[in-house]
Amino acid sequence: MNESNVKVEMNDPLSNTKTEKQALNPPFFAMSTLFGGIAEQNVVRARENYEKMKAASDEMVDIFREAYSTHAKGAADYGTKIIEISGANANSAFDFLTNLVATKSLSEVVNLSAAQSRKYVEATSTQNRELLELAQKVASETAEPIKTSFTRVLQKAS
């Protein structure tokens, strides 16, 4: 009975099927080597992409720091200009009031007021033009380096 059991086990169709499955499937270690190689390539690519993005990010931080510094200086210049304009306008108003107090007739008051109005309109026009030019200068000095550097950094990172 032992021999017949042994023969049955050897001729068992289930055991042949198991052998065929093993023949069709590569061994586990071959699959792990294949997937390990793919995973290793992906890790290398991810590390390279990370290094590129880190370098680009660091460069953008430097660009923004420089742009912020430029903008802060421009904003300080603009504030200084506003203070200068305010001082000039205050002096003009005090001069007008001093001259107004010294007038002796209604015709002098009207002439002084008309002259002050012309002076005020001219001064305001000039001051507004100066402020606009200064604001445009600050905006372009701040934005242009960011725009050109940002494009360059993105091209380098890709």
Secondary structure, DSSP 8 states (H G I E B T S, - for coil): -HHHHHHHHHT-HHHHHHHHHHHHS--HHHHHHHHHHHHHHHHHHHHHHHHHHHHHHHHHHHHHHHHHHHHHHHHHHHHHHHHHHHHHHHHHHHHHHHHHHT--SHHHHHHHHHHHHHHHHHHHHHHHHHHHHHHHHHHHHHHHHHHHHHHHHHHHH-
